[in-house]
Amino acid sequence: MTAFLLMYRHRSPVTLRHMTDSHAIHPDVAAGATTGRLDRAAVQCDRLIRYLESKNNVLLLTTSTRYRKHRWDVPKSTQLAQRIKAHLKAKRKHVTLIDVAGLTIHTCEGNISAKRGNSCGVTDATLRDKRKNPTGLHRCWASINNADDQLYKITRDLFRSQVVIFFVSVRWGQTNSVYQRLLERLSWIENRVTTLGEKPIAQLKKLEAGVVLFGQNWNDAAVLKVQQQNFRWFGWKAPTPLSFCWQYTGNATDESAESYLSAVAEFEELVQILPPSRDP
């Protein structure tokens, strides 16, 4: 058992010291309903970290967003990714963290279902650039048609990774738009096999993938299940320890200001028992 989980089990009772006296406390928190969620989240974080400690060449991809000038406001899922990166670095593991939201990734062109037929990931779509595509495996028309496209920054690391973890916020009952755009742009990895009949990309045959979802009040568990299946469609392994979701409340109609503030407070309680973070 890792040290941070031991510390969690001996923690003091949940407090809301990160909220000012002027902030109303959500009834769920005041009643102590937060304990069960924190218990589950702590165990799941511990399980994820212990699994990653046994790996090397780990790729962490964050996708949640905030206003760029509000550097003090870091998305919850991104905070977790930063702490995991720092922890693995301290264990002398090779780990890369990329903020996908900060990259220029153009929208998928939909070449899978184009009028002339499915041309996604064909050989002619190979990105002819040794710096951007050193393996020669990156095949995406949108990378060719948009000179400023930066999907290559992800695939260069993906092709040399043992594990990839996506850190994703749930919005309107689905993964956020940054993640969805990325996943669609990676369709050529799956399409080369299922439609073009090629062999799976050798560098990705043993890839293990997971997703960490953070949401407020609706559909997180269902979203998690869909994304794990998507990874399998891509031909990637999806071990259970690499994925989990944290949803503040099961009340889908609770859109109160107090609920959102209390979610922040609960996450900050969880953060206190995670490994410390450093700047990515």
C-alpha positions in Angstrom: 0.0 0.0 0.0 1.4 3.4 -0.9 2.3 6.0 1.7 -0.3 8.5 0.6 -3.2 6.0 1.0 -1.9 5.1 4.5 -1.9 8.9 5.3 -5.5 9.1 3.9 -6.7 6.4 6.2 -5.4 8.3 9.2 -6.5 11.7 8.0 -8.5 14.1 10.2 -12.3 14.4 9.4 -13.3 16.2 6.2 -13.3 20.0 6.6 -14.2 22.9 4.3 -11.3 25.1 5.3 -10.7 26.0 1.7 -14.0 27.7 1.5 -14.5 31.1 3.0 -17.2 31.7 5.7 -19.3 33.6 3.1 -19.6 30.4 0.9 -22.7 28.3 1.6 -22.0 24.7 2.3 -23.9 22.1 0.2 -26.1 19.9 2.3 -24.4 16.7 1.1 -21.1 18.0 2.5 -22.5 19.3 5.7 -24.1 15.9 6.3 -20.9 14.0 5.7 -22.0 12.3 2.5 -18.6 13.2 1.1 -16.8 10.4 3.0 -17.9 7.6 0.7 -16.8 9.4 -2.4 -13.5 10.3 -1.0 -12.9 6.7 0.1 -13.6 5.4 -3.4 -11.5 8.2 -5.0 -8.5 7.6 -2.7 -8.6 3.8 -3.4 -8.9 4.4 -7.2 -6.1 6.9 -7.2 -3.9 4.6 -5.2 -4.7 1.7 -7.6 -3.8 3.8 -10.6 -0.5 5.1 -9.2 0.6 1.7 -8.0 -0.1 0.3 -11.5 1.9 3.1 -13.2 4.8 2.6 -10.8 5.3 -0.8 -12.5 5.5 0.8 -16.0 7.8 3.1 -17.9 7.3 5.5 -20.8 4.0 6.8 -19.5 2.0 9.4 -21.5 -0.4 11.6 -19.6 -2.8 13.7 -21.7 -4.9 16.4 -20.1 -7.9 17.9 -21.9 -9.9 20.1 -19.5 -9.9 23.9 -20.0 -9.8 27.2 -18.2 -9.3 30.8 -19.3 -5.7 31.0 -20.3 -5.0 34.1 -18.1 -6.3 32.5 -15.0 -3.2 30.5 -14.3 -4.3 30.0 -10.7 -7.3 28.1 -11.8 -6.1 24.6 -12.8 -8.7 22.0 -13.8 -9.2 19.2 -11.2 -8.2 16.4 -13.6 -5.1 18.4 -14.7 -4.1 18.8 -11.0 -4.2 15.0 -10.6 -2.2 14.5 -13.7 0.5 16.9 -12.5 0.8 15.1 -9.2 1.0 11.7 -10.8 3.7 13.0 -13.2 5.8 14.3 -10.2 5.3 11.1 -8.3 6.5 8.9 -11.2 9.4 11.3 -11.9 10.5 10.8 -8.3 10.4 7.1 -8.9 12.7 7.6 -11.9 10.1 6.7 -14.4 10.0 8.3 -17.9 6.7 10.2 -18.0 5.4 12.9 -20.4 2.5 15.2 -19.7 0.9 17.0 -22.6 -1.9 19.6 -22.3 -3.9 18.8 -25.4 -6.0 21.9 -24.9 -2.9 24.0 -25.5 -2.2 22.4 -28.9 -3.6 23.4 -32.3 -5.5 20.2 -33.4 -7.8 20.8 -36.3 -11.2 19.2 -36.5 -11.4 15.7 -38.1 -12.3 15.9 -41.8 -14.6 12.9 -41.7 -12.7 11.0 -44.4 -14.0 7.7 -43.1 -17.4 8.5 -44.6 -16.6 10.7 -47.5 -18.5 10.6 -50.8 -15.6 8.9 -52.6 -15.3 6.3 -49.9 -13.2 5.7 -46.8 -9.8 7.2 -47.2 -8.9 7.6 -43.6 -5.3 6.5 -42.8 -4.4 5.4 -46.4 -0.8 5.5 -47.4 -1.2 8.7 -49.3 -2.2 10.4 -46.0 1.3 9.8 -44.5 2.7 13.0 -43.0 5.9 13.6 -45.0 8.0 15.2 -42.4 10.8 13.4 -40.6 10.7 15.8 -37.6 7.0 15.5 -37.1 6.6 11.9 -38.2 10.0 10.1 -37.5 8.4 6.7 -37.5 6.5 7.3 -40.8 3.4 5.9 -39.1 1.4 9.1 -38.8 -1.3 9.1 -41.5 -3.9 11.8 -41.3 -5.2 14.1 -44.0 -5.9 16.9 -41.6 -2.2 16.9 -40.6 -1.3 17.4 -44.3 -4.0 20.0 -45.1 -3.3 22.2 -42.1 0.4 23.3 -41.8 -0.1 24.5 -38.2 -1.7 21.2 -37.0 0.0 19.8 -33.9 -1.4 16.3 -33.6 2.1 15.0 -34.4 3.2 16.2 -30.9 0.9 13.6 -29.4 1.6 10.7 -31.8 5.4 11.0 -31.6 5.1 10.3 -27.8 2.2 7.8 -28.2 4.3 5.6 -30.5 7.0 5.2 -27.8 4.7 4.8 -24.8 3.8 1.7 -22.8 0.8 3.4 -21.2 -1.4 6.4 -22.1 -3.8 8.0 -19.6 -6.4 10.6 -20.7 -7.6 13.1 -18.1 -11.0 14.3 -19.1 -13.8 16.4 -17.8 -17.4 15.4 -18.4 -19.6 18.1 -19.8 -23.3 17.7 -20.8 -23.0 14.0 -20.1 -20.2 13.4 -22.5 -16.4 13.8 -22.7 -15.3 17.3 -23.3 -14.8 18.7 -26.8 -11.0 18.7 -26.6 -10.8 15.0 -25.9 -13.5 14.2 -28.5 -11.6 16.1 -31.2 -8.4 14.3 -30.3 -10.0 10.8 -30.4 -11.6 11.5 -33.8 -8.3 12.7 -35.1 -6.7 9.4 -34.1 -9.3 7.4 -36.0 -6.8 6.4 -38.6 -5.1 4.1 -36.1 -8.2 2.0 -35.9 -9.3 2.4 -39.5 -6.0 1.1 -40.9 -6.9 -2.3 -39.4 -10.7 -2.5 -39.5 -11.3 -1.0 -43.0 -8.0 -1.0 -44.8 -7.1 -4.5 -43.6 -3.6 -3.7 -42.5 -1.8 -5.2 -39.5 -2.0 -3.2 -36.2 0.7 -0.7 -35.7 3.5 -2.7 -34.0 4.4 0.1 -31.6 0.9 0.2 -30.3 0.1 -3.5 -30.1 0.9 -3.6 -26.4 -0.3 -0.2 -25.5 -2.4 0.1 -22.3 -4.9 2.9 -22.2 -7.0 4.5 -19.4 -9.2 7.5 -18.8 -9.7 9.5 -15.6 -13.0 11.3 -15.7 -14.1 14.2 -13.5 -17.7 15.4 -13.6 -20.3 17.2 -11.5 -23.6 15.4 -11.6 -24.5 13.2 -14.6 -23.5 10.2 -16.6 -19.8 9.7 -15.7 -20.0 6.0 -15.2 -21.6 5.5 -18.6 -19.0 7.7 -20.3 -16.3 5.7 -18.6 -17.7 2.5 -20.0 -17.9 3.9 -23.6 -14.3 5.2 -23.6 -12.9 1.9 -22.3 -14.7 0.2 -25.2 -13.3 2.8 -27.6 -9.8 1.9 -26.5 -10.5 -1.8 -27.3 -11.8 -0.8 -30.7 -8.4 0.9 -31.2 -6.7 -2.4 -30.4 -5.4 -1.1 -27.1 -5.5 -3.0 -23.8 -7.7 -1.3 -21.1 -6.8 -2.7 -17.7 -9.3 -1.7 -15.0 -6.7 0.0 -12.7 -6.0 2.6 -15.4 -9.5 4.1 -15.4 -12.0 5.6 -13.0 -14.5 8.4 -12.7 -15.2 10.9 -9.9 -18.6 12.5 -9.9 -19.5 14.9 -7.2 -23.2 14.1 -6.9 -25.7 11.6 -8.3 -28.4 14.2 -8.4 -28.5 15.2 -12.1 -30.8 18.1 -11.4 -28.5 19.7 -8.8 -27.1 22.8 -10.6 -26.8 25.0 -7.5 -23.9 27.3 -6.9 -23.3 25.6 -3.6 -22.9 22.2 -5.2 -20.2 23.5 -7.5 -18.3 25.2 -4.7 -18.6 22.1 -2.5 -17.2 19.9 -5.3 -14.1 22.1 -5.4 -13.8 21.7 -1.6 -14.2 17.9 -1.8 -11.6 17.6 -4.5 -9.2 19.8 -2.5 -9.6 17.4 0.4 -8.6 14.5 -1.9 -5.6 16.5 -3.2 -4.2 16.8 0.3 -3.6 13.1 0.5 -2.1 12.7 -3.1 1.6 12.9 -3.9 2.7 16.6 -4.2 2.8 18.2 -7.6 5.4 20.3 -9.3 5.1 22.4 -12.4 4.6 20.2 -15.5 
